[in-house]
């Protein structure tokens, strides 16, 4: 029997209905690695912020259904202003986004007039419009290294990612004081206890984690980089310092490996579920079906905001393409 949802009846054959609607709408479903397992499994494209931005820019679909958080759906709309962009739950925000209000960030920029602004993609469209170059955790280091050594830079909104990039690039970027609540919550004490229990386990970490945690890591990288690292080193044990949604893909791609999530520092390290992103988990299969059935909620932005916010996104994609082309060409030089 079909179940009743907030906006009506949910069919029992939910996956079939979503796929039917996708065909009828000529839609593409994009999902971030931090989404629930069933949303990842039904998506056409699964990726990190850079991969999803690229796919959003390239898609020929009429409708983009974004299983992620609001700033990601905004990015898809900015890159595809004529397409309809749907988000299963408009309340799916981001702690990094809310840590960087536009008015305060503009004042921060104005206080550093001789600096360019490089902003992590985890920010609102309004912040993107105040930015010179957008970066993701996948391409930030390479993009920063491509700029002149004497270029003064402010970096927002993640202070931990910014600190990591300063260390990696030798820069002295001025950092906005923001952070991701998920990566900030991991317990160093619990990490050490797990490493003691599993001494052969490799520690892999996202650079949004505090430096005190990154110092333990055998590999630091974006979600796609962490996933690739585990694929290239199969049959190992891993302690994973990022949102546990990524474990689904890790287990699928490296079935002979064993993965352990690291508990949060909340409740004395007893809270394992506290290191999940509550915003990412707002999206569900039921909400995905309803948003496709009703073609709502739709993500909309003003033409003026789209135009202003697109420039730093285009700059990111151009620089990423140029850096990739250079890297490919080097072995043949």
C-alpha positions as protocol buffer text, in pm:
chain_id: "A"
residue {
  index: 1
  type: UNK
  ca { x: 0 y: 0 z: 0 }
}
residue {
  index: 2
  type: UNK
  ca { x: 122 y: 349 z: -81 }
}
residue {
  index: 3
  type: UNK
  ca { x: 217 y: 572 z: 209 }
}
residue {
  index: 4
  type: UNK
  ca { x: 101 y: 928 z: 268 }
}
residue {
  index: 5
  type: UNK
  ca { x: 360 y: 1205 z: 248 }
}
residue {
  index: 6
  type: UNK
  ca { x: 347 y: 1568 z: 349 }
}
residue {
  index: 7
  type: UNK
  ca { x: 216 y: 1665 z: 5 }
}
residue {
  index: 8
  type: UNK
  ca { x: 17 y: 1354 z: -83 }
}
residue {
  index: 9
  type: UNK
  ca { x: 50 y: 983 z: -148 }
}
residue {
  index: 10
  type: UNK
  ca { x: 394 y: 828 z: -186 }
}
residue {
  index: 11
  type: UNK
  ca { x: 384 y: 534 z: -429 }
}
residue {
  index: 12
  type: UNK
  ca { x: 529 y: 199 z: -314 }
}
residue {
  index: 13
  type: UNK
  ca { x: 744 y: 171 z: -628 }
}
residue {
  index: 14
  type: UNK
  ca { x: 924 y: 492 z: -544 }
}
residue {
  index: 15
  type: UNK
  ca { x: 1242 y: 430 z: -745 }
}
residue {
  index: 16
  type: UNK
  ca { x: 1046 y: 335 z: -1058 }
}
residue {
  index: 17
  type: UNK
  ca { x: 835 y: 649 z: -1031 }
}
residue {
  index: 18
  type: UNK
  ca { x: 1140 y: 872 z: -990 }
}
residue {
  index: 19
  type: UNK
  ca { x: 1301 y: 718 z: -1298 }
}
residue {
  index: 20
  type: UNK
  ca { x: 975 y: 759 z: -1494 }
}
residue {
  index: 21
  type: UNK
  ca { x: 952 y: 1125 z: -1398 }
}
residue {
  index: 22
  type: UNK
  ca { x: 1316 y: 1174 z: -1492 }
}
residue {
  index: 23
  type: UNK
  ca { x: 1251 y: 1043 z: -1844 }
}
residue {
  index: 24
  type: UNK
  ca { x: 935 y: 1248 z: -1888 }
}
residue {
  index: 25
  type: UNK
  ca { x: 1103 y: 1568 z: -1765 }
}
residue {
  index: 26
  type: UNK
  ca { x: 1433 y: 1508 z: -1946 }
}
residue {
  index: 27
  type: UNK
  ca { x: 1596 y: 1560 z: -1609 }
}
residue {
  index: 28
  type: UNK
  ca { x: 1938 y: 1477 z: -1467 }
}
residue {
  index: 29
  type: UNK
  ca { x: 1979 y: 1386 z: -1099 }
}
residue {
  index: 30
  type: UNK
  ca { x: 2302 y: 1505 z: -938 }
}
residue {
  index: 31
  type: UNK
  ca { x: 2399 y: 1384 z: -591 }
}
residue {
  index: 32
  type: UNK
  ca { x: 2681 y: 1470 z: -354 }
}
residue {
  index: 33
  type: UNK
  ca { x: 2879 y: 1195 z: -179 }
}
residue {
  index: 34
  type: UNK
  ca { x: 2729 y: 1302 z: 155 }
}
residue {
  index: 35
  type: UNK
  ca { x: 2372 y: 1217 z: 53 }
}
residue {
  index: 36
  type: UNK
  ca { x: 2185 y: 912 z: 184 }
}
residue {
  index: 37
  type: UNK
  ca { x: 2280 y: 583 z: 16 }
}
residue {
  index: 38
  type: UNK
  ca { x: 1956 y: 544 z: -183 }
}
residue {
  index: 39
  type: UNK
  ca { x: 1987 y: 894 z: -328 }
}
residue {
  index: 40
  type: UNK
  ca { x: 2343 y: 821 z: -437 }
}
residue {
  index: 41
  type: UNK
  ca { x: 2230 y: 496 z: -599 }
}
residue {
  index: 42
  type: UNK
  ca { x: 1955 y: 656 z: -807 }
}
residue {
  index: 43
  type: UNK
  ca { x: 2160 y: 957 z: -920 }
}
residue {
  index: 44
  type: UNK
  ca { x: 2298 y: 995 z: -1271 }
}
residue {
  index: 45
  type: UNK
  ca { x: 2609 y: 1166 z: -1138 }
}
residue {
  index: 46
  type: UNK
  ca { x: 2769 y: 1133 z: -794 }
}
residue {
  index: 47
  type: UNK
  ca { x: 3056 y: 1362 z: -707 }
}
residue {
  index: 48
  type: UNK
  ca { x: 3217 y: 1630 z: -498 }
}
residue {
  index: 49
  type: UNK
  ca { x: 3152 y: 2001 z: -550 }
}
residue {
  index: 50
  type: UNK
  ca { x: 3395 y: 2034 z: -844 }
}
residue {
  index: 51
  type: UNK
  ca { x: 3268 y: 1728 z: -1028 }
}
residue {
  index: 52
  type: UNK
  ca { x: 2907 y: 1833 z: -982 }
}
residue {
  index: 53
  type: UNK
  ca { x: 2978 y: 2191 z: -1095 }
}
residue {
  index: 54
  type: UNK
  ca { x: 3139 y: 2057 z: -1411 }
}
residue {
  index: 55
  type: UNK
  ca { x: 2848 y: 1823 z: -1483 }
}
residue {
  index: 56
  type: UNK
  ca { x: 2598 y: 2100 z: -1417 }
}
residue {
  index: 57
  type: UNK
  ca { x: 2780 y: 2321 z: -1667 }
}
residue {
  index: 58
  type: UNK
  ca { x: 2785 y: 2047 z: -1931 }
}
residue {
  index: 59
  type: UNK
  ca { x: 2438 y: 1896 z: -1899 }
}
residue {
  index: 60
  type: UNK
  ca { x: 2192 y: 1894 z: -2190 }
}
residue {
  index: 61
  type: UNK
  ca { x: 1900 y: 1804 z: -1964 }
}
residue {
  index: 62
  type: UNK
  ca { x: 1605 y: 2043 z: -1936 }
}
residue {
  index: 63
  type: UNK
  ca { x: 1576 y: 2001 z: -1558 }
}
residue {
  index: 64
  type: UNK
  ca { x: 1852 y: 1962 z: -1299 }
}
residue {
  index: 65
  type: UNK
  ca { x: 1749 y: 1786 z: -978 }
}
residue {
  index: 66
  type: UNK
  ca { x: 2015 y: 1850 z: -717 }
}
residue {
  index: 67
  type: UNK
  ca { x: 2043 y: 1612 z: -423 }
}
residue {
  index: 68
  type: UNK
  ca { x: 2278 y: 1819 z: -216 }
}
residue {
  index: 69
  type: UNK
  ca { x: 2256 y: 2148 z: -32 }
}
residue {
  index: 70
  type: UNK
  ca { x: 2131 y: 2487 z: -140 }
}
residue {
  index: 71
  type: UNK
  ca { x: 2462 y: 2645 z: -243 }
}
residue {
  index: 72
  type: UNK
  ca { x: 2521 y: 2352 z: -481 }
}
residue {
  index: 73
  type: UNK
  ca { x: 2181 y: 2397 z: -644 }
}
residue {
  index: 74
  type: UNK
  ca { x: 2250 y: 2770 z: -669 }
}
residue {
  index: 75
  type: UNK
  ca { x: 2572 y: 2688 z: -852 }
}
residue {
  index: 76
  type: UNK
  ca { x: 2382 y: 2473 z: -1100 }
}
residue {
  index: 77
  type: UNK
  ca { x: 2134 y: 2757 z: -1160 }
}
residue {
  index: 78
  type: UNK
  ca { x: 2413 y: 3012 z: -1203 }
}
residue {
  index: 79
  type: UNK
  ca { x: 2578 y: 2793 z: -1467 }
}
residue {
  index: 80
  type: UNK
  ca { x: 2244 y: 2709 z: -1633 }
}
residue {
  index: 81
  type: UNK
  ca { x: 2017 y: 3013 z: -1593 }
}
residue {
  index: 82
  type: UNK
  ca { x: 1767 y: 2895 z: -1854 }
}
residue {
  index: 83
  type: UNK
  ca { x: 1717 y: 2552 z: -1694 }
}
residue {
  index: 84
  type: UNK
  ca { x: 1485 y: 2456 z: -1412 }
}
residue {
  index: 85
  type: UNK
  ca { x: 1677 y: 2356 z: -1098 }
}
residue {
  index: 86
  type: UNK
  ca { x: 1497 y: 2157 z: -830 }
}
residue {
  index: 87
  type: UNK
  ca { x: 1613 y: 2087 z: -475 }
}
residue {
  index: 88
  type: UNK
  ca { x: 1421 y: 1828 z: -269 }
}
residue {
  index: 89
  type: UNK
  ca { x: 1438 y: 2044 z: 44 }
}
residue {
  index: 90
  type: UNK
  ca { x: 1512 y: 2418 z: 32 }
}
residue {
  index: 91
  type: UNK
  ca { x: 1606 y: 2404 z: 401 }
}
residue {
  index: 92
  type: UNK
  ca { x: 1917 y: 2202 z: 311 }
}
residue {
  index: 93
  type: UNK
  ca { x: 2167 y: 2474 z: 391 }
}
residue {
  index: 94
  type: UNK
  ca { x: 2531 y: 2469 z: 504 }
}
residue {
  index: 95
  type: UNK
  ca { x: 2703 y: 2581 z: 824 }
}
residue {
  index: 96
  type: UNK
  ca { x: 2987 y: 2731 z: 619 }
}
residue {
  index: 97
  type: UNK
  ca { x: 2740 y: 2933 z: 417 }
}
residue {
  index: 98
  type: UNK
  ca { x: 2568 y: 3075 z: 725 }
}
residue {
  index: 99
  type: UNK
  ca { x: 2906 y: 3154 z: 884 }
}
residue {
  index: 100
  type: UNK
  ca { x: 2971 y: 3411 z: 611 }
}
residue {
  index: 101
  type: UNK
  ca { x: 2692 y: 3673 z: 583 }
}
residue {
  index: 102
  type: UNK
  ca { x: 2719 y: 3892 z: 269 }
}
residue {
  index: 103
  type: UNK
  ca { x: 2717 y: 4229 z: 448 }
}
residue {
  index: 104
  type: UNK
  ca { x: 2997 y: 4129 z: 684 }
}
residue {
  index: 105
  type: UNK
  ca { x: 3198 y: 3971 z: 403 }
}
residue {
  index: 106
  type: UNK
  ca { x: 3172 y: 4288 z: 193 }
}
residue {
  index: 107
  type: UNK
  ca { x: 3310 y: 4488 z: 486 }
}
residue {
  index: 108
  type: UNK
  ca { x: 3590 y: 4231 z: 518 }
}
residue {
  index: 109
  type: UNK
  ca { x: 3673 y: 4275 z: 149 }
}
residue {
  index: 110
  type: UNK
  ca { x: 3660 y: 4653 z: 174 }
}
residue {
  index: 111
  type: UNK
  ca { x: 3908 y: 4638 z: 463 }
}
residue {
  index: 112
  type: UNK
  ca { x: 4160 y: 4464 z: 232 }
}
residue {
  index: 113
  type: UNK
  ca { x: 4138 y: 4664 z: -94 }
}
residue {
  index: 114
  type: UNK
  ca { x: 4472 y: 4536 z: -228 }
}
residue {
  index: 115
  type: UNK
  ca { x: 4368 y: 4169 z: -190 }
}
residue {
  index: 116
  type: UNK
  ca { x: 4174 y: 3950 z: -430 }
}
residue {
  index: 117
  type: UNK
  ca { x: 3903 y: 3729 z: -281 }
}
residue {
  index: 118
  type: UNK
  ca { x: 3923 y: 3353 z: -324 }
}
residue {
  index: 119
  type: UNK
  ca { x: 3616 y: 3184 z: -186 }
}
residue {
  index: 120
  type: UNK
  ca { x: 3543 y: 2819 z: -120 }
}
residue {
  index: 121
  type: UNK
  ca { x: 3243 y: 2700 z: -320 }
}
residue {
  index: 122
  type: UNK
  ca { x: 3058 y: 2628 z: 8 }
}
residue {
  index: 123
  type: UNK
  ca { x: 2904 y: 2975 z: 16 }
}
residue {
  index: 124
  type: UNK
  ca { x: 2591 y: 3156 z: -96 }
}
residue {
  index: 125
  type: UNK
  ca { x: 2533 y: 3307 z: -439 }
}
residue {
  index: 126
  type: UNK
  ca { x: 2560 y: 3650 z: -277 }
}
residue {
  index: 127
  type: UNK
  ca { x: 2911 y: 3570 z: -150 }
}
residue {
  index: 128
  type: UNK
  ca { x: 3009 y: 3433 z: -491 }
}
residue {
  index: 129
  type: UNK
  ca { x: 2901 y: 3766 z: -642 }
}
residue {
  index: 130
  type: UNK
  ca { x: 3150 y: 3942 z: -411 }
}
residue {
  index: 131
  type: UNK
  ca { x: 3434 y: 3705 z: -506 }
}
residue {
  index: 132
  type: UNK
  ca { x: 3710 y: 3702 z: -769 }
}
residue {
  index: 133
  type: UNK
  ca { x: 3771 y: 3326 z: -791 }
}
residue {
  index: 134
  type: UNK
  ca { x: 3572 y: 3032 z: -655 }
}
residue {
  index: 135
  type: UNK
  ca { x: 3761 y: 2716 z: -555 }
}
residue {
  index: 136
  type: UNK
  ca { x: 3676 y: 2369 z: -430 }
}
residue {
  index: 137
  type: UNK
  ca { x: 3881 y: 2147 z: -203 }
}
residue {
  index: 138
  type: UNK
  ca { x: 3981 y: 1955 z: -519 }
}
residue {
  index: 139
  type: UNK
  ca { x: 4132 y: 2248 z: -709 }
}
residue {
  index: 140
  type: UNK
  ca { x: 4211 y: 2515 z: -448 }
}
residue {
  index: 141
  type: UNK
  ca { x: 4580 y: 2436 z: -406 }
}
residue {
  index: 142
  type: UNK
  ca { x: 4647 y: 2426 z: -781 }
}
residue {
  index: 143
  type: UNK
  ca { x: 4453 y: 2747 z: -846 }
}
residue {
  index: 144
  type: UNK
  ca { x: 4632 y: 2936 z: -568 }
}
residue {
  index: 145
  type: UNK
  ca { x: 4969 y: 2810 z: -695 }
}
residue {
  index: 146
  type: UNK
  ca { x: 4883 y: 2936 z: -1044 }
}
residue {
  index: 147
  type: UNK
  ca { x: 4861 y: 3296 z: -917 }
}
residue {
  index: 148
  type: UNK
  ca { x: 5163 y: 3530 z: -882 }
}
residue {
  index: 149
  type: UNK
  ca { x: 5357 y: 3469 z: -562 }
}
residue {
  index: 150
  type: UNK
  ca { x: 5315 y: 3831 z: -452 }
}
residue {
  index: 151
  type: UNK
  ca { x: 4938 y: 3835 z: -505 }
}
residue {
  index: 152
  type: UNK
  ca { x: 4763 y: 3925 z: -179 }
}
residue {
  index: 153
  type: UNK
  ca { x: 4462 y: 3706 z: -107 }
}
residue {
  index: 154
  type: UNK
  ca { x: 4174 y: 3683 z: 135 }
}
residue {
  index: 155
  type: UNK
  ca { x: 4022 y: 3338 z: 171 }
}
residue {
  index: 156
  type: UNK
  ca { x: 3670 y: 3257 z: 291 }
}
residue {
  index: 157
  type: UNK
  ca { x: 3474 y: 3109 z: 452 }
}
residue {
  index: 158
  type: UNK
  ca { x: 3658 y: 2802 z: 593 }
}
residue {
  index: 159
  type: UNK
  ca { x: 3946 y: 2896 z: 823 }
}
residue {
  index: 160
  type: UNK
  ca { x: 4067 y: 2536 z: 854 }
}
residue {
  index: 161
  type: UNK
  ca { x: 4081 y: 2480 z: 479 }
}
residue {
  index: 162
  type: UNK
  ca { x: 4244 y: 2822 z: 443 }
}
residue {
  index: 163
  type: UNK
  ca { x: 4506 y: 2738 z: 706 }
}
residue {
  index: 164
  type: UNK
  ca { x: 4578 y: 2407 z: 534 }
}
residue {
  index: 165
  type: UNK
  ca { x: 4618 y: 2584 z: 199 }
}
residue {
  index: 166
  type: UNK
  ca { x: 4849 y: 2846 z: 350 }
}
residue {
  index: 167
  type: UNK
  ca { x: 5069 y: 2564 z: 476 }
}
residue {
  index: 168
  type: UNK
  ca { x: 5062 y: 2378 z: 144 }
}
residue {
  index: 169
  type: UNK
  ca { x: 5123 y: 2679 z: -79 }
}
residue {
  index: 170
  type: UNK
  ca { x: 5347 y: 2890 z: 146 }
}
residue {
  index: 171
  type: UNK
  ca { x: 5101 y: 3180 z: 121 }
}
residue {
  index: 172
  type: UNK
  ca { x: 4982 y: 3408 z: 395 }
}
residue {
  index: 173
  type: UNK
  ca { x: 4619 y: 3445 z: 294 }
}
residue {
  index: 174
  type: UNK
  ca { x: 4398 y: 3647 z: 527 }
}
residue {
  index: 175
  type: UNK
  ca { x: 4134 y: 3404 z: 654 }
}
residue {
  index: 176
  type: UNK
  ca { x: 3765 y: 3454 z: 723 }
}
residue {
  index: 177
  type: UNK
  ca { x: 3665 y: 3299 z: 1057 }
}
residue {
  index: 178
  type: UNK
  ca { x: 3424 y: 3028 z: 940 }
}
residue {
  index: 179
  type: UNK
  ca { x: 3414 y: 2649 z: 973 }
}
residue {
  index: 180
  type: UNK
  ca { x: 3216 y: 2336 z: 891 }
}
residue {
  index: 181
  type: UNK
  ca { x: 3031 y: 2206 z: 1194 }
}
residue {
  index: 182
  type: UNK
  ca { x: 3074 y: 1845 z: 1080 }
}
residue {
  index: 183
  type: UNK
  ca { x: 3452 y: 1850 z: 1036 }
}
residue {
  index: 184
  type: UNK
  ca { x: 3506 y: 2068 z: 1342 }
}
residue {
  index: 185
  type: UNK
  ca { x: 3326 y: 1815 z: 1565 }
}
residue {
  index: 186
  type: UNK
  ca { x: 3558 y: 1518 z: 1516 }
}
residue {
  index: 187
  type: UNK
  ca { x: 3723 y: 1406 z: 1839 }
}
residue {
  index: 188
  type: UNK
  ca { x: 4103 y: 1390 z: 1847 }
}
residue {
  index: 189
  type: UNK
  ca { x: 4079 y: 1171 z: 2157 }
}
residue {
  index: 190
  type: UNK
  ca { x: 3851 y: 922 z: 1982 }
}
residue {
  index: 191
  type: UNK
  ca { x: 4073 y: 924 z: 1673 }
}
residue {
  index: 192
  type: UNK
  ca { x: 4373 y: 828 z: 1885 }
}
residue {
  index: 193
  type: UNK
  ca { x: 4172 y: 553 z: 2057 }
}
residue {
  index: 194
  type: UNK
  ca { x: 4067 y: 411 z: 1720 }
}
residue {
  index: 195
  type: UNK
  ca { x: 4422 y: 427 z: 1587 }
}
residue {
  index: 196
  type: UNK
  ca { x: 4536 y: 236 z: 1895 }
}
residue {
  index: 197
  type: UNK
  ca { x: 4267 y: -25 z: 1836 }
}
residue {
  index: 198
  type: UNK
  ca { x: 4346 y: -50 z: 1463 }
}
residue {
  index: 199
  type: UNK
  ca { x: 4718 y: 34 z: 1436 }
}
residue {
  index: 200
  type: UNK
  ca { x: 4742 y: -67 z: 1070 }
}
residue {
  index: 201
  type: UNK
  ca { x: 4454 y: 158 z: 967 }
}
residue {
  index: 202
  type: UNK
  ca { x: 4529 y: 454 z: 742 }
}
residue {
  index: 203
  type: UNK
  ca { x: 4383 y: 788 z: 851 }
}
residue {
  index: 204
  type: UNK
  ca { x: 4227 y: 990 z: 569 }
}
residue {
  index: 205
  type: UNK
  ca { x: 4092 y: 1339 z: 624 }
}
residue {
  index: 206
  type: UNK
  ca { x: 3915 y: 1624 z: 450 }
}
residue {
  index: 207
  type: UNK
  ca { x: 4104 y: 1958 z: 475 }
}
residue {
  index: 208
  type: UNK
  ca { x: 3802 y: 2119 z: 641 }
}
residue {
  index: 209
  type: UNK
  ca { x: 3920 y: 1941 z: 959 }
}
residue {
  index: 210
  type: UNK
  ca { x: 4126 y: 2134 z: 1217 }
}
residue {
  index: 211
  type: UNK
  ca { x: 4504 y: 2107 z: 1183 }
}
residue {
  index: 212
  type: UNK
  ca { x: 4526 y: 1907 z: 1507 }
}
residue {
  index: 213
  type: UNK
  ca { x: 4341 y: 1625 z: 1326 }
}
residue {
  index: 214
  type: UNK
  ca { x: 4511 y: 1667 z: 989 }
}
residue {
  index: 215
  type: UNK
  ca { x: 4847 y: 1611 z: 1159 }
}
residue {
  index: 216
  type: UNK
  ca { x: 4751 y: 1245 z: 1209 }
}
residue {
  index: 217
  type: UNK
  ca { x: 4642 y: 1189 z: 849 }
}
residue {
  index: 218
  type: UNK
  ca { x: 4814 y: 960 z: 601 }
}
residue {
  index: 219
  type: UNK
  ca { x: 4622 y: 1133 z: 322 }
}
residue {
  index: 220
  type: UNK
  ca { x: 4440 y: 1469 z: 312 }
}
residue {
  index: 221
  type: UNK
  ca { x: 4210 y: 1555 z: 25 }
}
residue {
  index: 222
  type: UNK
  ca { x: 3866 y: 1636 z: -112 }
}
residue {
  index: 223
  type: UNK
  ca { x: 3592 y: 1376 z: -97 }
}
residue {
  index: 224
  type: UNK
  ca { x: 3679 y: 1254 z: -447 }
}
residue {
  index: 225
  type: UNK
  ca { x: 4049 y: 1244 z: -354 }
}
residue {
  index: 226
  type: UNK
  ca { x: 3976 y: 1037 z: -43 }
}
residue {
  index: 227
  type: UNK
  ca { x: 3766 y: 799 z: -249 }
}
residue {
  index: 228
  type: UNK
  ca { x: 4038 y: 762 z: -512 }
}
residue {
  index: 229
  type: UNK
  ca { x: 4301 y: 700 z: -242 }
}
residue {
  index: 230
  type: UNK
  ca { x: 4101 y: 410 z: -98 }
}
residue {
  index: 231
  type: UNK
  ca { x: 4050 y: 263 z: -447 }
}
residue {
  index: 232
  type: UNK
  ca { x: 4424 y: 280 z: -513 }
}
residue {
  index: 233
  type: UNK
  ca { x: 4503 y: 113 z: -179 }
}
residue {
  index: 234
  type: UNK
  ca { x: 4253 y: -176 z: -155 }
}
residue {
  index: 235
  type: UNK
  ca { x: 4228 y: -430 z: 123 }
}
residue {
  index: 236
  type: UNK
  ca { x: 4323 y: -182 z: 397 }
}
residue {
  index: 237
  type: UNK
  ca { x: 4158 y: -46 z: 710 }
}
residue {
  index: 238
  type: UNK
  ca { x: 4067 y: 323 z: 711 }
}
residue {
  index: 239
  type: UNK
  ca { x: 3974 y: 579 z: 974 }
}
residue {
  index: 240
  type: UNK
  ca { x: 3769 y: 837 z: 785 }
}
residue {
  index: 241
  type: UNK
  ca { x: 3760 y: 1203 z: 890 }
}
residue {
  index: 242
  type: UNK
  ca { x: 3482 y: 1341 z: 677 }
}
residue {
  index: 243
  type: UNK
  ca { x: 3102 y: 1319 z: 656 }
}
residue {
  index: 244
  type: UNK
  ca { x: 3014 y: 946 z: 669 }
}
residue {
  index: 245
  type: UNK
  ca { x: 2796 y: 958 z: 357 }
}
residue {
  index: 246
  type: UNK
  ca { x: 3116 y: 896 z: 160 }
}
residue {
  index: 247
  type: UNK
  ca { x: 3150 y: 551 z: 321 }
}
residue {
  index: 248
  type: UNK
  ca { x: 2879 y: 415 z: 90 }
}
residue {
  index: 249
  type: UNK
  ca { x: 3087 y: 479 z: -221 }
}
residue {
  index: 250
  type: UNK
  ca { x: 3407 y: 369 z: -50 }
}
residue {
  index: 251
  type: UNK
  ca { x: 3254 y: 33 z: 43 }
}
residue {
  index: 252
  type: UNK
  ca { x: 3114 y: -14 z: -308 }
}
residue {
  index: 253
  type: UNK
  ca { x: 3441 y: 66 z: -482 }
}
residue {
  index: 254
  type: UNK
  ca { x: 3674 y: -102 z: -232 }
}
residue {
  index: 255
  type: UNK
  ca { x: 3470 y: -398 z: -101 }
}
residue {
  index: 256
  type: UNK
  ca { x: 3776 y: -568 z: 48 }
}
residue {
  index: 257
  type: UNK
  ca { x: 3862 y: -269 z: 265 }
}
residue {
  index: 258
  type: UNK
  ca { x: 3721 y: -184 z: 608 }
}
residue {
  index: 259
  type: UNK
  ca { x: 3611 y: 168 z: 697 }
}
residue {
  index: 260
  type: UNK
  ca { x: 3557 y: 325 z: 1038 }
}
residue {
  index: 261
  type: UNK
  ca { x: 3388 y: 658 z: 1099 }
}
residue {
  index: 262
  type: UNK
  ca { x: 3543 y: 872 z: 1372 }
}
residue {
  index: 263
  type: UNK
  ca { x: 3307 y: 982 z: 1653 }
}
residue {
  index: 264
  type: UNK
  ca { x: 3221 y: 1342 z: 1727 }
}
residue {
  index: 265
  type: UNK
  ca { x: 3365 y: 1526 z: 2024 }
}
residue {
  index: 266
  type: UNK
  ca { x: 3008 y: 1585 z: 2143 }
}
residue {
  index: 267
  type: UNK
  ca { x: 2891 y: 1382 z: 2442 }
}
residue {
  index: 268
  type: UNK
  ca { x: 3245 y: 1283 z: 2528 }
}
residue {
  index: 269
  type: UNK
  ca { x: 3298 y: 1102 z: 2199 }
}
residue {
  index: 270
  type: UNK
  ca { x: 2990 y: 883 z: 2242 }
}
residue {
  index: 271
  type: UNK
  ca { x: 2802 y: 1052 z: 1959 }
}
residue {
  index: 272
  type: UNK
  ca { x: 2887 y: 873 z: 1634 }
}
residue {
  index: 273
  type: UNK
  ca { x: 2585 y: 1010 z: 1446 }
}
residue {
  index: 274
  type: UNK
  ca { x: 2673 y: 1371 z: 1535 }
}
residue {
  index: 275
  type: UNK
  ca { x: 2936 y: 1385 z: 1262 }
}
residue {
  index: 276
  type: UNK
  ca { x: 2671 y: 1356 z: 991 }
}
residue {
  index: 277
  type: UNK
  ca { x: 2561 y: 1672 z: 812 }
}
residue {
  index: 278
  type: UNK
  ca { x: 2205 y: 1742 z: 922 }
}
residue {
  index: 279
  type: UNK
  ca { x: 2152 y: 1960 z: 615 }
}
residue {
  index: 280
  type: UNK
  ca { x: 2262 y: 1694 z: 366 }
}
residue {
  index: 281
  type: UNK
  ca { x: 2035 y: 1441 z: 536 }
}
residue {
  index: 282
  type: UNK
  ca { x: 1724 y: 1659 z: 488 }
}
residue {
  index: 283
  type: UNK
  ca { x: 1694 y: 1521 z: 136 }
}
residue {
  index: 284
  type: UNK
  ca { x: 1514 y: 1186 z: 111 }
}
residue {
  index: 285
  type: UNK
  ca { x: 1379 y: 962 z: -165 }
}
residue {
  index: 286
  type: UNK
  ca { x: 1027 y: 1071 z: -73 }
}
residue {
  index: 287
  type: UNK
  ca { x: 1118 y: 1440 z: -107 }
}
residue {
  index: 288
  type: UNK
  ca { x: 1301 y: 1367 z: -432 }
}
residue {
  index: 289
  type: UNK
  ca { x: 989 y: 1207 z: -576 }
}
residue {
  index: 290
  type: UNK
  ca { x: 762 y: 1490 z: -458 }
}
residue {
  index: 291
  type: UNK
  ca { x: 986 y: 1764 z: -592 }
}
residue {
  index: 292
  type: UNK
  ca { x: 998 y: 1592 z: -933 }
}
residue {
  index: 293
  type: UNK
  ca { x: 626 y: 1520 z: -936 }
}
residue {
  index: 294
  type: UNK
  ca { x: 535 y: 1878 z: -841 }
}
residue {
  index: 295
  type: UNK
  ca { x: 843 y: 2038 z: -1003 }
}
residue {
  index: 296
  type: UNK
  ca { x: 885 y: 2223 z: -673 }
}
residue {
  index: 297
  type: UNK
  ca { x: 1067 y: 2354 z: -477 }
}
residue {
  index: 298
  type: UNK
  ca { x: 1247 y: 2529 z: -758 }
}
residue {
  index: 299
  type: UNK
  ca { x: 1570 y: 2718 z: -698 }
}
residue {
  index: 300
  type: UNK
  ca { x: 1546 y: 3069 z: -845 }
}
residue {
  index: 301
  type: UNK
  ca { x: 1790 y: 3362 z: -854 }
}
residue {
  index: 302
  type: UNK
  ca { x: 1765 y: 3710 z: -1004 }
}
residue {
  index: 303
  type: UNK
  ca { x: 1938 y: 3764 z: -1342 }
}
residue {
  index: 304
  type: UNK
  ca { x: 2162 y: 4029 z: -1182 }
}
residue {
  index: 305
  type: UNK
  ca { x: 2280 y: 3790 z: -910 }
}
residue {
  index: 306
  type: UNK
  ca { x: 2336 y: 3512 z: -1163 }
}
residue {
  index: 307
  type: UNK
  ca { x: 2550 y: 3739 z: -1380 }
}
residue {
  index: 308
  type: UNK
  ca { x: 2764 y: 3858 z: -1088 }
}
residue {
  index: 309
  type: UNK
  ca { x: 2804 y: 3515 z: -931 }
}
residue {
  index: 310
  type: UNK
  ca { x: 2885 y: 3341 z: -1258 }
}
residue {
  index: 311
  type: UNK
  ca { x: 3210 y: 3529 z: -1318 }
}
residue {
  index: 312
  type: UNK
  ca { x: 3410 y: 3369 z: -1034 }
}
residue {
  index: 313
  type: UNK
  ca { x: 3261 y: 3026 z: -1113 }
}
residue {
  index: 314
  type: UNK
  ca { x: 3361 y: 3057 z: -1479 }
}
residue {
  index: 315
  type: UNK
  ca { x: 3705 y: 3170 z: -1364 }
}
residue {
  index: 316
  type: UNK
  ca { x: 3735 y: 2855 z: -1153 }
}
residue {
  index: 317
  type: UNK
  ca { x: 3634 y: 2628 z: -1441 }
}
residue {
  index: 318
  type: UNK
  ca { x: 3872 y: 2808 z: -1680 }
}
residue {
  index: 319
  type: UNK
  ca { x: 4165 y: 2783 z: -1439 }
}
residue {
  index: 320
  type: UNK
  ca { x: 4089 y: 2418 z: -1359 }
}
residue {
  index: 321
  type: UNK
  ca { x: 4082 y: 2334 z: -1729 }
}
residue {
  index: 322
  type: UNK
  ca { x: 4407 y: 2522 z: -1794 }
}
residue {
  index: 323
  type: UNK
  ca { x: 4579 y: 2354 z: -1499 }
}
residue {
  index: 324
  type: UNK
  ca { x: 4462 y: 2009 z: -1613 }
}
residue {
  index: 325
  type: UNK
  ca { x: 4578 y: 2074 z: -1971 }
}
residue {
  index: 326
  type: UNK
  ca { x: 4920 y: 2188 z: -1847 }
}
residue {
  index: 327
  type: UNK
  ca { x: 4955 y: 1881 z: -1626 }
}
residue {
  index: 328
  type: UNK
  ca { x: 4870 y: 1649 z: -1917 }
}
residue {
  index: 329
  type: UNK
  ca { x: 5109 y: 1828 z: -2152 }
}
residue {
  index: 330
  type: UNK
  ca { x: 5411 y: 1818 z: -1918 }
}
residue {
  index: 331
  type: UNK
  ca { x: 5510 y: 1453 z: -1977 }
}
residue {
  index: 332
  type: UNK
  ca { x: 5533 y: 1523 z: -2352 }
}
residue {
  index: 333
  type: UNK
  ca { x: 5734 y: 1844 z: -2318 }
}
